[in-house]
Amino acid sequence: MSGQKICPWAESSVLMKQYHDQEWGIPSKDNTYLFEMLNLEGAQAGLSWSTILNKREGYRQAFHHFDIDKCAAMPEDELEKILSTGEVVRHRLKINAVRKNAVAAQLVAKEYGSFSTYIWQFSEQKQIVNHWKEAGQVPAQNEMSVVISKDMKKRGFTFVGPVIIYSFLQAIGVYDDHLTTCPCHTNNR
């Protein structure tokens, strides 16, 4: 369509555009993907998303492609090795968060049937399509991300503040926050 322009944040690199076009805002209920995105969003805290995308394969290698059960069972020495040699952001709390989040994800899966069912319950298992015209209108957090953040913290998750959770919800497609001018917005697909 003429006049359509992708979301401005995706214009910074080929990798960012690829992520924007093929993943961001597309609903996913795949437990492993959701777990990966939760941890990558947490790893991004204080950094740029492009830094994390550039290290994504390193994260996948270090953390068993984000298999929840394998991450929950990671011993201390394996986490220490990642801290010293992994192609990831070398931040002890963020590295340890993957195992901690895996254990918490296992617990919610026991209660809800899956990690995905737990996350998507907050939107009644439906995508929420927003209609932002400008990047400045997109919030950094909202009421739902605050509620989810509090609930996840109570359940033992870490690096799950409301801003991180809002970004996570955008990433996994609970929110379609593509600008209305973007060809990837639900109404333009």
Rosetta blueprint (number, residue, H / E / L):
1 M L
2 S L
3 G L
4 Q L
5 K L
6 I L
7 C L
8 P H
9 W H
10 A H
11 E H
12 S H
13 S L
14 V H
15 L H
16 M H
17 K H
18 Q H
19 Y H
20 H H
21 D H
22 Q H
23 E L
24 W L
25 G L
26 I L
27 P L
28 S L
29 K L
30 D L
31 N H
32 T H
33 Y H
34 L H
35 F H
36 E H
37 M H
38 L H
39 N H
40 L H
41 E H
42 G H
43 A H
44 Q H
45 A L
46 G L
47 L L
48 S L
49 W H
50 S H
51 T H
52 I H
53 L H
54 N H
55 K L
56 R H
57 E H
58 G H
59 Y H
60 R H
61 Q H
62 A H
63 F L
64 H H
65 H H
66 F H
67 D L
68 I H
69 D H
70 K H
71 C H
72 A H
73 A L
74 M L
75 P L
76 E H
77 D H
78 E H
79 L H
80 E H
81 K H
82 I H
83 L H
84 S H
85 T H
86 G L
87 E L
88 V L
89 V L
90 R L
91 H L
92 R H
93 L H
94 K H
95 I H
96 N H
97 A H
98 V H
99 R H
100 K H
101 N H
102 A H
103 V H
104 A H
105 A H
106 Q H
107 L H
108 V H
109 A H
110 K H
111 E H
112 Y H
113 G L
114 S L
115 F H
116 S H
117 T H
118 Y H
119 I H
120 W H
121 Q H
122 F H
123 S H
124 E L
125 Q L
126 K L
127 Q L
128 I E
129 V E
130 N L
131 H L
132 W L
133 K L
134 E L
135 A H
136 G H
137 Q H
138 V L
139 P L
140 A L
141 Q L
142 N L
143 E H
144 M H
145 S H
146 V H
147 V H
148 I H
149 S H
150 K H
151 D H
152 M H
153 K H
154 K H
155 R L
156 G L
157 F L
158 T L
159 F L
160 V L
161 G L
162 P H
163 V H
164 I H
165 I H
166 Y H
167 S H
168 F H
169 L H
170 Q H
171 A H
172 I L
173 G L
174 V L
175 Y E
176 D E
177 D L
178 H L
179 L L
180 T L
181 T L
182 C L
183 P L
184 C L
185 H L
186 T H
187 N H
188 N H
189 R L
